[in-house]
Amino acid sequence: MDCLEVVRQLWDYLDSELTDEAMARIHRHLAQCRQCYPQFDFERTFLDAVAATRREHPAPNLIRRKVLAKLRKAGLDL
Ligand SMILES: [Zn+2]
């Protein structure tokens, strides 16, 4: 499995929407690929921030700002 294939399926991976085999293959790739790992980390942090913000703040106009704040706090350069 190459990096492009991993990145293309990363969102589905994060949502656990792939087959067990595909989940395992991506997991193995991320564990050893320095090129993909930062991308994975970013998307996981992003999804966590969105999920947390939805729980805390149902008002949609606040979500974008809160998500960006959480991502910056997580060390992402936005
Ligand atoms: Zn890779």
N, CA, C, O and the ligand as a Tripos MOL2 file, in Angstrom:
@<TRIPOS>MOLECULE
protein
  313   311    79     0     0
PROTEIN
NO_CHARGES

@<TRIPOS>ATOM
      1 N           0.8500   -1.1910    0.0000 N.3       1 MET1
      2 CA          0.0000    0.0000    0.0000 C.3       1 MET1
      3 C           0.8910    1.2490    0.0000 C.2       1 MET1
      4 O           1.7560    1.3900    0.8650 O.2       1 MET1
      5 N           0.6880    2.1420   -0.9520 N.am      2 ASP2
      6 CA          1.5470    3.3280   -0.9790 C.3       2 ASP2
      7 C           0.8780    4.5170   -0.2740 C.2       2 ASP2
      8 O          -0.2860    4.4620    0.1240 O.2       2 ASP2
      9 N           1.6530    5.5750   -0.1400 N.am      3 CYS3
     10 CA          1.2050    6.7260    0.6490 C.3       3 CYS3
     11 C          -0.0720    7.3610    0.0890 C.2       3 CYS3
     12 O          -0.9710    7.7360    0.8410 O.2       3 CYS3
     13 N          -0.1380    7.4730   -1.2160 N.am      4 LEU4
     14 CA         -1.3010    8.1180   -1.8250 C.3       4 LEU4
     15 C          -2.5800    7.3520   -1.4940 C.2       4 LEU4
     16 O          -3.6190    7.9340   -1.1800 O.2       4 LEU4
     17 N          -2.4690    6.0380   -1.5730 N.am      5 GLU5
     18 CA         -3.6220    5.1930   -1.2710 C.3       5 GLU5
     19 C          -4.0610    5.3770    0.1960 C.2       5 GLU5
     20 O          -5.2520    5.4200    0.5040 O.2       5 GLU5
     21 N          -3.0870    5.4810    1.0630 N.am      6 VAL6
     22 CA         -3.3860    5.6860    2.4820 C.3       6 VAL6
     23 C          -4.0850    7.0240    2.7020 C.2       6 VAL6
     24 O          -5.1040    7.1020    3.3880 O.2       6 VAL6
     25 N          -3.5220    8.0680    2.1120 N.am      7 VAL7
     26 CA         -4.0800    9.4050    2.3250 C.3       7 VAL7
     27 C          -5.5040    9.4960    1.7740 C.2       7 VAL7
     28 O          -6.3710   10.1360    2.3680 O.2       7 VAL7
     29 N          -5.7290    8.8470    0.6340 N.am      8 ARG8
     30 CA         -7.0680    8.8650    0.0420 C.3       8 ARG8
     31 C          -8.1170    8.2190    0.9470 C.2       8 ARG8
     32 O          -9.2830    8.6140    0.9390 O.2       8 ARG8
     33 N          -7.6970    7.2370    1.7170 N.am      9 GLN9
     34 CA         -8.6520    6.5090    2.5620 C.3       9 GLN9
     35 C          -8.6110    6.9530    4.0150 C.2       9 GLN9
     36 O          -9.2480    6.3500    4.8790 O.2       9 GLN9
     37 N          -7.8580    8.0080    4.2740 N.am     10 LEU10
     38 CA         -7.6010    8.3680    5.6680 C.3      10 LEU10
     39 C          -8.8710    8.7880    6.4130 C.2      10 LEU10
     40 O          -9.0560    8.4160    7.5720 O.2      10 LEU10
     41 N          -9.7240    9.5370    5.7770 N.am     11 TRP11
     42 CA        -10.9420    9.9860    6.4660 C.3      11 TRP11
     43 C         -11.8340    8.7950    6.7950 C.2      11 TRP11
     44 O         -12.4060    8.7150    7.8820 O.2      11 TRP11
     45 N         -11.9470    7.8660    5.8390 N.am     12 ASP12
     46 CA        -12.7500    6.6620    6.1000 C.3      12 ASP12
     47 C         -12.1210    5.8340    7.2100 C.2      12 ASP12
     48 O         -12.8160    5.2370    8.0310 O.2      12 ASP12
     49 N         -10.7870    5.8100    7.2190 N.am     13 TYR13
     50 CA        -10.0760    5.0970    8.2810 C.3      13 TYR13
     51 C         -10.4100    5.7080    9.6480 C.2      13 TYR13
     52 O         -10.6930    4.9960   10.6120 O.2      13 TYR13
     53 N         -10.3700    7.0270    9.7050 N.am     14 LEU14
     54 CA        -10.6350    7.7160   10.9690 C.3      14 LEU14
     55 C         -12.0720    7.4970   11.4340 C.2      14 LEU14
     56 O         -12.3490    7.4730   12.6330 O.2      14 LEU14
     57 N         -12.9760    7.3380   10.4800 N.am     15 ASP15
     58 CA        -14.3800    7.0660   10.8240 C.3      15 ASP15
     59 C         -14.6430    5.5690   10.9910 C.2      15 ASP15
     60 O         -15.7820    5.1660   11.2290 O.2      15 ASP15
     61 N         -13.6080    4.7480   10.8710 N.am     16 SER16
     62 CA        -13.7230    3.2890   10.9600 C.3      16 SER16
     63 C         -14.7310    2.7290    9.9680 C.2      16 SER16
     64 O         -15.5200    1.8430   10.2970 O.2      16 SER16
     65 N         -14.6950    3.2550    8.7550 N.am     17 GLU17
     66 CA        -15.6720    2.8270    7.7500 C.3      17 GLU17
     67 C         -15.0800    1.8720    6.7130 C.2      17 GLU17
     68 O         -15.7330    1.5540    5.7190 O.2      17 GLU17
     69 N         -13.8530    1.4160    6.9390 N.am     18 LEU18
     70 CA        -13.2240    0.4950    5.9920 C.3      18 LEU18
     71 C         -13.3630   -0.9480    6.4870 C.2      18 LEU18
     72 O         -13.7680   -1.2070    7.6200 O.2      18 LEU18
     73 N         -13.0120   -1.8750    5.5910 N.am     19 THR19
     74 CA        -13.0060   -3.2800    6.0100 C.3      19 THR19
     75 C         -11.9030   -3.4900    7.0460 C.2      19 THR19
     76 O         -10.9690   -2.6940    7.1340 O.2      19 THR19
     77 N         -12.0120   -4.5510    7.8180 N.am     20 ASP20
     78 CA        -10.9930   -4.8570    8.8310 C.3      20 ASP20
     79 C          -9.6080   -4.9520    8.2070 C.2      20 ASP20
     80 O          -8.6200   -4.4900    8.7770 O.2      20 ASP20
     81 N          -9.5560   -5.5610    7.0220 N.am     21 GLU21
     82 CA         -8.2720   -5.7240    6.3530 C.3      21 GLU21
     83 C          -7.6770   -4.3710    5.9570 C.2      21 GLU21
     84 O          -6.4860   -4.1290    6.1520 O.2      21 GLU21
     85 N          -8.5030   -3.5050    5.4070 N.am     22 ALA22
     86 CA         -8.0190   -2.1780    5.0080 C.3      22 ALA22
     87 C          -7.6230   -1.3580    6.2310 C.2      22 ALA22
     88 O          -6.6200   -0.6450    6.2010 O.2      22 ALA22
     89 N          -8.3970   -1.4530    7.2960 N.am     23 MET23
     90 CA         -8.0470   -0.7590    8.5420 C.3      23 MET23
     91 C          -6.6610   -1.2090    9.0150 C.2      23 MET23
     92 O          -5.8250   -0.3890    9.3940 O.2      23 MET23
     93 N          -6.4360   -2.5120    8.9880 N.am     24 ALA24
     94 CA         -5.1590   -3.0600    9.4690 C.3      24 ALA24
     95 C          -3.9960   -2.6270    8.5740 C.2      24 ALA24
     96 O          -2.9160   -2.2990    9.0660 O.2      24 ALA24
     97 N          -4.2200   -2.6280    7.2730 N.am     25 ARG25
     98 CA         -3.1430   -2.2420    6.3540 C.3      25 ARG25
     99 C          -2.7720   -0.7710    6.5450 C.2      25 ARG25
    100 O          -1.5910   -0.4230    6.5520 O.2      25 ARG25
    101 N          -3.7710    0.0840    6.6990 N.am     26 ILE26
    102 CA         -3.4830    1.5080    6.9020 C.3      26 ILE26
    103 C          -2.8060    1.7150    8.2500 C.2      26 ILE26
    104 O          -1.8660    2.5010    8.3720 O.2      26 ILE26
    105 N          -3.2910    1.0060    9.2490 N.am     27 HIS27
    106 CA         -2.6830    1.1070   10.5750 C.3      27 HIS27
    107 C          -1.1920    0.7540   10.5190 C.2      27 HIS27
    108 O          -0.3590    1.4580   11.0900 O.2      27 HIS27
    109 N          -0.8680   -0.3390    9.8290 N.am     28 ARG28
    110 CA          0.5310   -0.7520    9.7160 C.3      28 ARG28
    111 C           1.3530    0.2960    8.9670 C.2      28 ARG28
    112 O           2.4840    0.6030    9.3460 O.2      28 ARG28
    113 N           0.7700    0.8380    7.9010 N.am     29 HIS29
    114 CA          1.4850    1.8420    7.1170 C.3      29 HIS29
    115 C           1.7620    3.0920    7.9660 C.2      29 HIS29
    116 O           2.8770    3.6140    7.9630 O.2      29 HIS29
    117 N           0.7530    3.5590    8.6830 N.am     30 LEU30
    118 CA          0.9220    4.7720    9.4900 C.3      30 LEU30
    119 C           1.9530    4.5720   10.5980 C.2      30 LEU30
    120 O           2.6590    5.5030   10.9850 O.2      30 LEU30
    121 N           2.0270    3.3450   11.0950 N.am     31 ALA31
    122 CA          2.9590    3.0640   12.1890 C.3      31 ALA31
    123 C           4.4070    3.2020   11.7480 C.2      31 ALA31
    124 O           5.2930    3.4390   12.5690 O.2      31 ALA31
    125 N           4.6470    3.0520   10.4430 N.am     32 GLN32
    126 CA          6.0370    3.0570    9.9900 C.3      32 GLN32
    127 C           6.3640    4.1130    8.9460 C.2      32 GLN32
    128 O           7.5220    4.2300    8.5460 O.2      32 GLN32
    129 N           5.3830    4.8860    8.4930 N.am     33 CYS33
    130 CA          5.6530    5.8570    7.4360 C.3      33 CYS33
    131 C           5.7300    7.2730    8.0070 C.2      33 CYS33
    132 O           4.7370    7.8060    8.5020 O.2      33 CYS33
    133 N           6.8950    7.8620    7.9340 N.am     34 ARG34
    134 CA          7.0730    9.2060    8.4760 C.3      34 ARG34
    135 C           6.3780   10.2630    7.6220 C.2      34 ARG34
    136 O           6.0500   11.3460    8.1070 O.2      34 ARG34
    137 N           6.1590    9.9470    6.3680 N.am     35 GLN35
    138 CA          5.5190   10.9080    5.4780 C.3      35 GLN35
    139 C           4.0200   11.0310    5.7590 C.2      35 GLN35
    140 O           3.4580   12.1250    5.6970 O.2      35 GLN35
    141 N           3.3810    9.9040    6.0660 N.am     36 CYS36
    142 CA          1.9350    9.9060    6.2770 C.3      36 CYS36
    143 C           1.5430   10.2890    7.6990 C.2      36 CYS36
    144 O           0.4770   10.8650    7.9150 O.2      36 CYS36
    145 N           2.3880    9.9760    8.6590 N.am     37 TYR37
    146 CA          1.9590   10.1430   10.0370 C.3      37 TYR37
    147 C           1.4990   11.5660   10.3850 C.2      37 TYR37
    148 O           0.4620   11.7150   11.0320 O.2      37 TYR37
    149 N           2.2270   12.6130    9.9820 N.am     38 PRO38
    150 CA          1.7490   13.9760   10.3210 C.3      38 PRO38
    151 C           0.3600   14.2650    9.7520 C.2      38 PRO38
    152 O          -0.4500   14.9450   10.3810 O.2      38 PRO38
    153 N           0.1010   13.7460    8.5730 N.am     39 GLN39
    154 CA         -1.2180   13.9200    7.9510 C.3      39 GLN39
    155 C          -2.3030   13.2180    8.7820 C.2      39 GLN39
    156 O          -3.3740   13.7720    9.0290 O.2      39 GLN39
    157 N          -2.0010   12.0150    9.1960 N.am     40 PHE40
    158 CA         -2.9240   11.2470   10.0280 C.3      40 PHE40
    159 C          -3.2040   11.9790   11.3350 C.2      40 PHE40
    160 O          -4.3500   12.1000   11.7690 O.2      40 PHE40
    161 N          -2.1380   12.4570   11.9450 N.am     41 ASP41
    162 CA         -2.2550   13.1530   13.2150 C.3      41 ASP41
    163 C          -3.1230   14.3990   13.0680 C.2      41 ASP41
    164 O          -3.9530   14.6930   13.9270 O.2      41 ASP41
    165 N          -2.9220   15.1210   11.9760 N.am     42 PHE42
    166 CA         -3.7140   16.3230   11.7400 C.3      42 PHE42
    167 C          -5.1950   15.9760   11.5990 C.2      42 PHE42
    168 O          -6.0440   16.6180   12.2180 O.2      42 PHE42
    169 N          -5.5060   14.9710   10.7940 N.am     43 GLU43
    170 CA         -6.9060   14.6600   10.5300 C.3      43 GLU43
    171 C          -7.5930   14.1100   11.7750 C.2      43 GLU43
    172 O          -8.7640   14.3950   12.0250 O.2      43 GLU43
    173 N          -6.8570   13.3230   12.5510 N.am     44 ARG44
    174 CA         -7.4400   12.8090   13.7910 C.3      44 ARG44
    175 C          -7.7110   13.9550   14.7700 C.2      44 ARG44
    176 O          -8.7670   14.0050   15.4010 O.2      44 ARG44
    177 N          -6.7550   14.8670   14.8890 N.am     45 THR45
    178 CA         -6.9380   16.0200   15.7660 C.3      45 THR45
    179 C          -8.1090   16.8670   15.3020 C.2      45 THR45
    180 O          -8.9010   17.3500   16.1120 O.2      45 THR45
    181 N          -8.2080   17.0400   14.0070 N.am     46 PHE46
    182 CA         -9.2990   17.8280   13.4360 C.3      46 PHE46
    183 C         -10.6590   17.2060   13.7660 C.2      46 PHE46
    184 O         -11.5710   17.8950   14.2230 O.2      46 PHE46
    185 N         -10.7830   15.9000   13.5310 N.am     47 LEU47
    186 CA        -12.0580   15.2290   13.7930 C.3      47 LEU47
    187 C         -12.4060   15.2520   15.2790 C.2      47 LEU47
    188 O         -13.5650   15.4410   15.6470 O.2      47 LEU47
    189 N         -11.3950   15.0580   16.1320 N.am     48 ASP48
    190 CA        -11.6330   15.1370   17.5760 C.3      48 ASP48
    191 C         -12.1350   16.5230   17.9650 C.2      48 ASP48
    192 O         -13.0550   16.6590   18.7710 O.2      48 ASP48
    193 N         -11.5200   17.5420   17.3840 N.am     49 ALA49
    194 CA        -11.9030   18.9140   17.7020 C.3      49 ALA49
    195 C         -13.3390   19.1940   17.2490 C.2      49 ALA49
    196 O         -14.1120   19.8320   17.9630 O.2      49 ALA49
    197 N         -13.6790   18.7110   16.0640 N.am     50 VAL50
    198 CA        -15.0420   18.9100   15.5580 C.3      50 VAL50
    199 C         -16.0500   18.2000   16.4590 C.2      50 VAL50
    200 O         -17.0840   18.7670   16.8090 O.2      50 VAL50
    201 N         -15.7460   16.9630   16.8330 N.am     51 ALA51
    202 CA        -16.6610   16.1860   17.6700 C.3      51 ALA51
    203 C         -16.8360   16.8470   19.0380 C.2      51 ALA51
    204 O         -17.9540   16.9560   19.5410 O.2      51 ALA51
    205 N         -15.7380   17.2840   19.6290 N.am     52 ALA52
    206 CA        -15.8010   17.9180   20.9470 C.3      52 ALA52
    207 C         -16.5840   19.2230   20.8710 C.2      52 ALA52
    208 O         -17.3740   19.5390   21.7610 O.2      52 ALA52
    209 N         -16.3570   19.9700   19.8070 N.am     53 THR53
    210 CA        -17.0240   21.2540   19.6630 C.3      53 THR53
    211 C         -18.5250   21.0770   19.4430 C.2      53 THR53
    212 O         -19.3240   21.8660   19.9470 O.2      53 THR53
    213 N         -18.9050   20.0550   18.6980 N.am     54 ARG54
    214 CA        -20.3260   19.7870   18.4840 C.3      54 ARG54
    215 C         -21.0260   19.4820   19.7970 C.2      54 ARG54
    216 O         -22.1440   19.9380   20.0360 O.2      54 ARG54
    217 N         -20.3640   18.7110   20.6390 N.am     55 ARG55
    218 CA        -20.9700   18.3790   21.9320 C.3      55 ARG55
    219 C         -21.1290   19.6170   22.8050 C.2      55 ARG55
    220 O         -22.1550   19.8080   23.4590 O.2      55 ARG55
    221 N         -20.0950   20.4550   22.8040 N.am     56 GLU56
    222 CA        -20.0910   21.6040   23.7080 C.3      56 GLU56
    223 C         -20.8960   22.7820   23.1850 C.2      56 GLU56
    224 O         -21.4880   23.5350   23.9580 O.2      56 GLU56
    225 N         -20.9130   22.9370   21.8590 N.am     57 HIS57
    226 CA        -21.4910   24.1540   21.2770 C.3      57 HIS57
    227 C         -22.3880   23.8150   20.0940 C.2      57 HIS57
    228 O         -21.9230   23.7350   18.9570 O.2      57 HIS57
    229 N         -23.6460   23.6210   20.3580 N.am     58 PRO58
    230 CA        -24.5430   23.2940   19.2410 C.3      58 PRO58
    231 C         -24.7320   24.4240   18.2250 C.2      58 PRO58
    232 O         -25.1500   24.1640   17.0970 O.2      58 PRO58
    233 N         -24.4360   25.6640   18.5990 N.am     59 ALA59
    234 CA        -24.6190   26.7690   17.6540 C.3      59 ALA59
    235 C         -23.5760   26.6990   16.5390 C.2      59 ALA59
    236 O         -22.3800   26.8100   16.8090 O.2      59 ALA59
    237 N         -24.0120   26.5150   15.2890 N.am     60 PRO60
    238 CA        -23.0760   26.2670   14.1930 C.3      60 PRO60
    239 C         -22.0830   27.4030   13.9390 C.2      60 PRO60
    240 O         -20.9470   27.1490   13.5370 O.2      60 PRO60
    241 N         -22.4920   28.6360   14.1650 N.am     61 ASN61
    242 CA        -21.5700   29.7420   13.8560 C.3      61 ASN61
    243 C         -20.3870   29.8180   14.8100 C.2      61 ASN61
    244 O         -19.4150   30.5230   14.5420 O.2      61 ASN61
    245 N         -20.4650   29.0980   15.9170 N.am     62 LEU62
    246 CA        -19.3410   29.0780   16.8580 C.3      62 LEU62
    247 C         -18.3510   27.9670   16.5370 C.2      62 LEU62
    248 O         -17.1910   28.0240   16.9440 O.2      62 LEU62
    249 N         -18.8120   26.9590   15.8070 N.am     63 ILE63
    250 CA        -18.0140   25.7500   15.6540 C.3      63 ILE63
    251 C         -16.6940   26.0220   14.9410 C.2      63 ILE63
    252 O         -15.6380   25.5690   15.3840 O.2      63 ILE63
    253 N         -16.7580   26.7570   13.8440 N.am     64 ARG64
    254 CA        -15.5390   26.9970   13.0730 C.3      64 ARG64
    255 C         -14.4560   27.6550   13.9320 C.2      64 ARG64
    256 O         -13.3010   27.2300   13.9390 O.2      64 ARG64
    257 N         -14.8520   28.6780   14.6390 N.am     65 ARG65
    258 CA        -13.8730   29.4040   15.4610 C.3      65 ARG65
    259 C         -13.3150   28.5000   16.5620 C.2      65 ARG65
    260 O         -12.1100   28.4920   16.8140 O.2      65 ARG65
    261 N         -14.1880   27.7470   17.2070 N.am     66 LYS66
    262 CA        -13.7580   26.8590   18.2930 C.3      66 LYS66
    263 C         -12.8400   25.7480   17.7800 C.2      66 LYS66
    264 O         -11.8510   25.3970   18.4230 O.2      66 LYS66
    265 N         -13.1830   25.2030   16.6090 N.am     67 VAL67
    266 CA        -12.3500   24.1440   16.0310 C.3      67 VAL67
    267 C         -10.9470   24.6840   15.7300 C.2      67 VAL67
    268 O          -9.9440   24.0490   16.0540 O.2      67 VAL67
    269 N         -10.8960   25.8520   15.1120 N.am     68 LEU68
    270 CA         -9.5930   26.4330   14.7910 C.3      68 LEU68
    271 C          -8.7890   26.6970   16.0590 C.2      68 LEU68
    272 O          -7.5780   26.4780   16.0890 O.2      68 LEU68
    273 N          -9.4580   27.1630   17.0950 N.am     69 ALA69
    274 CA         -8.7580   27.4290   18.3570 C.3      69 ALA69
    275 C          -8.1950   26.1400   18.9390 C.2      69 ALA69
    276 O          -7.0670   26.1170   19.4310 O.2      69 ALA69
    277 N          -8.9770   25.0710   18.8830 N.am     70 LYS70
    278 CA         -8.5190   23.7880   19.4100 C.3      70 LYS70
    279 C          -7.3410   23.2470   18.6100 C.2      70 LYS70
    280 O          -6.4030   22.6830   19.1740 O.2      70 LYS70
    281 N          -7.3950   23.4220   17.2960 N.am     71 LEU71
    282 CA         -6.2960   22.9310   16.4540 C.3      71 LEU71
    283 C          -5.0120   23.7120   16.7330 C.2      71 LEU71
    284 O          -3.9230   23.1380   16.7680 O.2      71 LEU71
    285 N          -5.1450   25.0150   16.9290 N.am     72 ARG72
    286 CA         -3.9530   25.8070   17.2480 C.3      72 ARG72
    287 C          -3.3980   25.3880   18.5920 C.2      72 ARG72
    288 O          -2.1830   25.3010   18.7750 O.2      72 ARG72
    289 N          -4.2850   25.1310   19.5250 N.am     73 LYS73
    290 CA         -3.8640   24.6960   20.8550 C.3      73 LYS73
    291 C          -3.1530   23.3450   20.7710 C.2      73 LYS73
    292 O          -2.2470   23.0600   21.5550 O.2      73 LYS73
    293 N          -3.5730   22.5200   19.8140 N.am     74 ALA74
    294 CA         -2.9410   21.2120   19.6290 C.3      74 ALA74
    295 C          -1.5940   21.3300   18.9180 C.2      74 ALA74
    296 O          -0.9180   20.3280   18.6830 O.2      74 ALA74
    297 N          -1.2100   22.5590   18.5780 N.am     75 GLY75
    298 CA          0.1150   22.7690   18.0060 C.3      75 GLY75
    299 C           0.1530   22.8520   16.4990 C.2      75 GLY75
    300 O           1.2320   22.8520   15.9070 O.2      75 GLY75
    301 N          -1.0180   22.9230   15.8610 N.am     76 LEU76
    302 CA         -1.0310   23.0010   14.4120 C.3      76 LEU76
    303 C          -0.9000   24.4540   13.9720 C.2      76 LEU76
    304 O          -1.4660   25.3590   14.5850 O.2      76 LEU76
    305 N          -0.1610   24.6510   12.9240 N.am     77 ASP77
    306 CA          0.1230   25.9880   12.4450 C.3      77 ASP77
    307 C          -0.9110   26.3830   11.4020 C.2      77 ASP77
    308 O          -0.7810   26.0360   10.2270 O.2      77 ASP77
    309 N          -1.9410   27.1090   11.8330 N.am     78 LEU78
    310 CA         -3.0190   27.4950   10.9150 C.3      78 LEU78
    311 C          -3.0920   29.0040   10.7290 C.2      78 LEU78
    312 O          -3.9440   29.4940    9.9880 O.2      78 LEU78
    313 ZN          3.0160    6.7830    3.8040 Zn       79 ZN79
@<TRIPOS>BOND
     1     1     2 1
     2     2     3 1
     3     3     4 2
     4     3     5 am
     5     5     6 1
     6     6     7 1
     7     7     8 2
     8     7     9 am
     9     9    10 1
    10    10    11 1
    11    11    12 2
    12    11    13 am
    13    13    14 1
    14    14    15 1
    15    15    16 2
    16    15    17 am
    17    17    18 1
    18    18    19 1
    19    19    20 2
    20    19    21 am
    21    21    22 1
    22    22    23 1
    23    23    24 2
    24    23    25 am
    25    25    26 1
    26    26    27 1
    27    27    28 2
    28    27    29 am
    29    29    30 1
    30    30    31 1
    31    31    32 2
    32    31    33 am
    33    33    34 1
    34    34    35 1
    35    35    36 2
    36    35    37 am
    37    37    38 1
    38    38    39 1
    39    39    40 2
    40    39    41 am
    41    41    42 1
    42    42    43 1
    43    43    44 2
    44    43    45 am
    45    45    46 1
    46    46    47 1
    47    47    48 2
    48    47    49 am
    49    49    50 1
    50    50    51 1
    51    51    52 2
    52    51    53 am
    53    53    54 1
    54    54    55 1
    55    55    56 2
    56    55    57 am
    57    57    58 1
    58    58    59 1
    59    59    60 2
    60    59    61 am
    61    61    62 1
    62    62    63 1
    63    63    64 2
    64    63    65 am
    65    65    66 1
    66    66    67 1
    67    67    68 2
    68    67    69 am
    69    69    70 1
    70    70    71 1
    71    71    72 2
    72    71    73 am
    73    73    74 1
    74    74    75 1
    75    75    76 2
    76    75    77 am
    77    77    78 1
    78    78    79 1
    79    79    80 2
    80    79    81 am
    81    81    82 1
    82    82    83 1
    83    83    84 2
    84    83    85 am
    85    85    86 1
    86    86    87 1
    87    87    88 2
    88    87    89 am
    89    89    90 1
    90    90    91 1
    91    91    92 2
    92    91    93 am
    93    93    94 1
    94    94    95 1
    95    95    96 2
    96    95    97 am
    97    97    98 1
    98    98    99 1
    99    99   100 2
   100    99   101 am
   101   101   102 1
   102   102   103 1
   103   103   104 2
   104   103   105 am
   105   105   106 1
   106   106   107 1
   107   107   108 2
   108   107   109 am
   109   109   110 1
   110   110   111 1
   111   111   112 2
   112   111   113 am
   113   113   114 1
   114   114   115 1
   115   115   116 2
   116   115   117 am
   117   117   118 1
   118   118   119 1
   119   119   120 2
   120   119   121 am
   121   121   122 1
   122   122   123 1
   123   123   124 2
   124   123   125 am
   125   125   126 1
   126   126   127 1
   127   127   128 2
   128   127   129 am
   129   129   130 1
   130   130   131 1
   131   131   132 2
   132   131   133 am
   133   133   134 1
   134   134   135 1
   135   135   136 2
   136   135   137 am
   137   137   138 1
   138   138   139 1
   139   139   140 2
   140   139   141 am
   141   141   142 1
   142   142   143 1
   143   143   144 2
   144   143   145 am
   145   145   146 1
   146   146   147 1
   147   147   148 2
   148   147   149 am
   149   149   150 1
   150   150   151 1
   151   151   152 2
   152   151   153 am
   153   153   154 1
   154   154   155 1
   155   155   156 2
   156   155   157 am
   157   157   158 1
   158   158   159 1
   159   159   160 2
   160   159   161 am
   161   161   162 1
   162   162   163 1
   163   163   164 2
   164   163   165 am
   165   165   166 1
   166   166   167 1
   167   167   168 2
   168   167   169 am
   169   169   170 1
   170   170   171 1
   171   171   172 2
   172   171   173 am
   173   173   174 1
   174   174   175 1
   175   175   176 2
   176   175   177 am
   177   177   178 1
   178   178   179 1
   179   179   180 2
   180   179   181 am
   181   181   182 1
   182   182   183 1
   183   183   184 2
   184   183   185 am
   185   185   186 1
   186   186   187 1
   187   187   188 2
   188   187   189 am
   189   189   190 1
   190   190   191 1
   191   191   192 2
   192   191   193 am
   193   193   194 1
   194   194   195 1
   195   195   196 2
   196   195   197 am
   197   197   198 1
   198   198   199 1
   199   199   200 2
   200   199   201 am
   201   201   202 1
   202   202   203 1
   203   203   204 2
   204   203   205 am
   205   205   206 1
   206   206   207 1
   207   207   208 2
   208   207   209 am
   209   209   210 1
   210   210   211 1
   211   211   212 2
   212   211   213 am
   213   213   214 1
   214   214   215 1
   215   215   216 2
   216   215   217 am
   217   217   218 1
   218   218   219 1
   219   219   220 2
   220   219   221 am
   221   221   222 1
   222   222   223 1
   223   223   224 2
   224   223   225 am
   225   225   226 1
   226   226   227 1
   227   227   228 2
   228   227   229 am
   229   229   230 1
   230   230   231 1
   231   231   232 2
   232   231   233 am
   233   233   234 1
   234   234   235 1
   235   235   236 2
   236   235   237 am
   237   237   238 1
   238   238   239 1
   239   239   240 2
   240   239   241 am
   241   241   242 1
   242   242   243 1
   243   243   244 2
   244   243   245 am
   245   245   246 1
   246   246   247 1
   247   247   248 2
   248   247   249 am
   249   249   250 1
   250   250   251 1
   251   251   252 2
   252   251   253 am
   253   253   254 1
   254   254   255 1
   255   255   256 2
   256   255   257 am
   257   257   258 1
   258   258   259 1
   259   259   260 2
   260   259   261 am
   261   261   262 1
   262   262   263 1
   263   263   264 2
   264   263   265 am
   265   265   266 1
   266   266   267 1
   267   267   268 2
   268   267   269 am
   269   269   270 1
   270   270   271 1
   271   271   272 2
   272   271   273 am
   273   273   274 1
   274   274   275 1
   275   275   276 2
   276   275   277 am
   277   277   278 1
   278   278   279 1
   279   279   280 2
   280   279   281 am
   281   281   282 1
   282   282   283 1
   283   283   284 2
   284   283   285 am
   285   285   286 1
   286   286   287 1
   287   287   288 2
   288   287   289 am
   289   289   290 1
   290   290   291 1
   291   291   292 2
   292   291   293 am
   293   293   294 1
   294   294   295 1
   295   295   296 2
   296   295   297 am
   297   297   298 1
   298   298   299 1
   299   299   300 2
   300   299   301 am
   301   301   302 1
   302   302   303 1
   303   303   304 2
   304   303   305 am
   305   305   306 1
   306   306   307 1
   307   307   308 2
   308   307   309 am
   309   309   310 1
   310   310   311 1
   311   311   312 2
@<TRIPOS>SUBSTRUCTURE
     1 MET1         2 RESIDUE 1 A MET
     2 ASP2         6 RESIDUE 1 A ASP
     3 CYS3        10 RESIDUE 1 A CYS
     4 LEU4        14 RESIDUE 1 A LEU
     5 GLU5        18 RESIDUE 1 A GLU
     6 VAL6        22 RESIDUE 1 A VAL
     7 VAL7        26 RESIDUE 1 A VAL
     8 ARG8        30 RESIDUE 1 A ARG
     9 GLN9        34 RESIDUE 1 A GLN
    10 LEU10       38 RESIDUE 1 A LEU
    11 TRP11       42 RESIDUE 1 A TRP
    12 ASP12       46 RESIDUE 1 A ASP
    13 TYR13       50 RESIDUE 1 A TYR
    14 LEU14       54 RESIDUE 1 A LEU
    15 ASP15       58 RESIDUE 1 A ASP
    16 SER16       62 RESIDUE 1 A SER
    17 GLU17       66 RESIDUE 1 A GLU
    18 LEU18       70 RESIDUE 1 A LEU
    19 THR19       74 RESIDUE 1 A THR
    20 ASP20       78 RESIDUE 1 A ASP
    21 GLU21       82 RESIDUE 1 A GLU
    22 ALA22       86 RESIDUE 1 A ALA
    23 MET23       90 RESIDUE 1 A MET
    24 ALA24       94 RESIDUE 1 A ALA
    25 ARG25       98 RESIDUE 1 A ARG
    26 ILE26      102 RESIDUE 1 A ILE
    27 HIS27      106 RESIDUE 1 A HIS
    28 ARG28      110 RESIDUE 1 A ARG
    29 HIS29      114 RESIDUE 1 A HIS
    30 LEU30      118 RESIDUE 1 A LEU
    31 ALA31      122 RESIDUE 1 A ALA
    32 GLN32      126 RESIDUE 1 A GLN
    33 CYS33      130 RESIDUE 1 A CYS
    34 ARG34      134 RESIDUE 1 A ARG
    35 GLN35      138 RESIDUE 1 A GLN
    36 CYS36      142 RESIDUE 1 A CYS
    37 TYR37      146 RESIDUE 1 A TYR
    38 PRO38      150 RESIDUE 1 A PRO
    39 GLN39      154 RESIDUE 1 A GLN
    40 PHE40      158 RESIDUE 1 A PHE
    41 ASP41      162 RESIDUE 1 A ASP
    42 PHE42      166 RESIDUE 1 A PHE
    43 GLU43      170 RESIDUE 1 A GLU
    44 ARG44      174 RESIDUE 1 A ARG
    45 THR45      178 RESIDUE 1 A THR
    46 PHE46      182 RESIDUE 1 A PHE
    47 LEU47      186 RESIDUE 1 A LEU
    48 ASP48      190 RESIDUE 1 A ASP
    49 ALA49      194 RESIDUE 1 A ALA
    50 VAL50      198 RESIDUE 1 A VAL
    51 ALA51      202 RESIDUE 1 A ALA
    52 ALA52      206 RESIDUE 1 A ALA
    53 THR53      210 RESIDUE 1 A THR
    54 ARG54      214 RESIDUE 1 A ARG
    55 ARG55      218 RESIDUE 1 A ARG
    56 GLU56      222 RESIDUE 1 A GLU
    57 HIS57      226 RESIDUE 1 A HIS
    58 PRO58      230 RESIDUE 1 A PRO
    59 ALA59      234 RESIDUE 1 A ALA
    60 PRO60      238 RESIDUE 1 A PRO
    61 ASN61      242 RESIDUE 1 A ASN
    62 LEU62      246 RESIDUE 1 A LEU
    63 ILE63      250 RESIDUE 1 A ILE
    64 ARG64      254 RESIDUE 1 A ARG
    65 ARG65      258 RESIDUE 1 A ARG
    66 LYS66      262 RESIDUE 1 A LYS
    67 VAL67      266 RESIDUE 1 A VAL
    68 LEU68      270 RESIDUE 1 A LEU
    69 ALA69      274 RESIDUE 1 A ALA
    70 LYS70      278 RESIDUE 1 A LYS
    71 LEU71      282 RESIDUE 1 A LEU
    72 ARG72      286 RESIDUE 1 A ARG
    73 LYS73      290 RESIDUE 1 A LYS
    74 ALA74      294 RESIDUE 1 A ALA
    75 GLY75      298 RESIDUE 1 A GLY
    76 LEU76      302 RESIDUE 1 A LEU
    77 ASP77      306 RESIDUE 1 A ASP
    78 LEU78      310 RESIDUE 1 A LEU
    79 ZN79       313 GROUP 0 **** ****
